[in-house]
Amino acid sequence: MRELKLSKAFTLLEPGPVVLVTTHDGKKSNVMTISWTMVVDFTPVFAITTGAWNHSFAALRKTRECVIAIPTVDMLDQVVGIGTCSGADTDKFAKFKLTPVQGQIVKAPLIKECLANIECKVVDRVRKHNIVVLEGVAAYVDPARKEKRTIHAVGDGTFVVDGRKLDRRKMMASKIPAGV
């Protein structure tokens, strides 16, 4: 084994599925890319890491609801693009050609192009670590969708899909921590 810089240790654990999280603030919908997710238990309870640095966070705090949309590898450039611009000045649904679909319970939209969507309610927030705990209240999957491979971020601008690494370091350069 060779030693790895401790500042890069997160890249060993980060490869969970990249998701899109939609919100609706009462006036407009927004979507953000999140790569830090966790299944908390089977009830279903999930956790995401986000905070005030994301434009959608204000809507998430205000409404206490969102949708976790699960994109597939054919959406990688859209997912990266969504994560590298702000909903404060961009209509991401229009820019990235995403179709919002009204769910059954929350006001945040599902994303038609995604493999699956989970309507969620915020049940807790761990402020010290910027963790938002979500309870799934409805879930949907598109069994007709041909592409089913999900995207897994390594955290350094590369992605793993069924063992393959897809490099988007140049697209994500402004979002990658120095030295990674």
N, C-alpha and C positions, 0 to 999 in steps of 0.2 A: 504494500500500500504506500501511497505517497500522501504527504500532508496537503490539506486544502486550507486556504486562507479562511479563517473563521468568518470573515465578512461575506463569504460566499456560501456558507453552510445552508442558508435558506433555500438555495437552488436544489438541494438534495431532497427537500420535503415539499416544495411548492407544486410539483406536477399533479395537482388536482384538476378537475374539469374547469375550464374557463366558462363563465356564465355571463349572460346579459341580464341586468336588473333594471326593470322599468318602474317608473313612478309617475304619479299624476298629482300636481300640486293644487288642483281645483280649477286651473286655467289651461295648462298644457301638460302634455306627456313628455317624458325624457327617458333616455336609456343610458346606462353606463356599463362598462366592462369591469368585471370583478374576477380576479384569479385566486383570491384568498377566500375559500369556502370550506365548510366543514359540515358533515352530517353529525348532529349531536345525539340523536337517537332515532328509533323507528316510528315515532308517534305521528307524523314526521316533524322533527325539529331540526333546523339548519342554522348555521351561523355564517355571516359574512363579515369581512373587515372593511370598514369605510368610515369616512368622517367628513368634516367640513371642507376639506380640499376637493371633494366631489360636489358638483352643482346639485345633483339629485339628493344629496344628504338632507337638505332643508325640507324637501317634500317628504322624504322618508320619516323624518322626525315629526313633521306636522300631521301627516295622515296615518302614520303607523301601519302602512301597508305597501306592498310592492308585488311584482311578479319576478320570479327567477325563470328566465328563458334559457334553454340549453341549445346553443348553436352547434353546428357540425363543421367539419374541416373545410367544406366548400364555402363557408362563410368567413374564413380566417381573415381575409383582408378587411372585410366589414367590421369584424370584431376588434381588430387592431386599430382601425380608423376611429371607431366609436370611442376607444380608450385613449386616443391621443388628441381629442378635441373636447370642447366644453359645450354643454347644453345651455350655458348662459348666453351664448351668441350663435348657436347652431341648432337647427331643427334636424336632429340626427335621424329621425324616421325618414324624412324627405331625402337628406343627403345620402343615406346609405340604403335607400330603397327598401325600407322595412314596412310591412303592413301591420298596423295595430289592429287587434281584435279584442272586443270587449269580452271579459270573463264573466263569471257568474256572481262573484262575491266582492272583489276589490275593484277600485276605479282605475288602477294602473292597467295598461293594456298587455295582453298576450302578444307575442310576435309570431305571426303566421309562418314565416320562413324557418323558424326553429323546430328542431326535432321534438322538443317537449317544453311545457310551461307549467310552473307551479305558482298558484296564487298564494300569497303569504300575508300574515299579520305579524307585526313586531310584538314580541312577548317580553323582551328584556334587552338591556343595553349595558355592556361592560365598558364604561367610559375610559377607564385607565388604558385599555387595550384597543379601543375603537371597534369593539365587537358588537354586532347587532344580531340578536337571536330572533329567529323567525319560525313561526309555526305554519306549516302548509295547511291551507284550508280547501284547496281544490287542485287537481292536477290533470294534465292533458298530454297526450302523445300523438304524433302523426305516424301511424303504422304504414302509410302509403309512401312516406319519404324514402327515397332510394339511399341517400347518404345518411349513415347512422354513426359514423366515427366522430367522436368528440375530440376537442382540442385540450391539450394540457400544457400550461405555461411552465417553463423552467425558471423564469424570473429574470433572465438575462437577455430577453428579446428573441429567444428561440422557443419552439413549441414541439411537443411530442404527440404524434398521432400513430397509434398502433406501432410504436417503436421507432417511427421516423421523426427526425428533427426538421422543423421548417423554420428557416431563419428569417426573422423580420426585425433584426437588430437596427438596420438603417431607419426603418419606419418608426421604431420606438426609441430612437436615440435620446430624445428629450425626456423620456420617462424612466430610463434605466439608471440606477444609482451609480455613481462614479466608482470605477474600479471593478465593476462586475463584468 
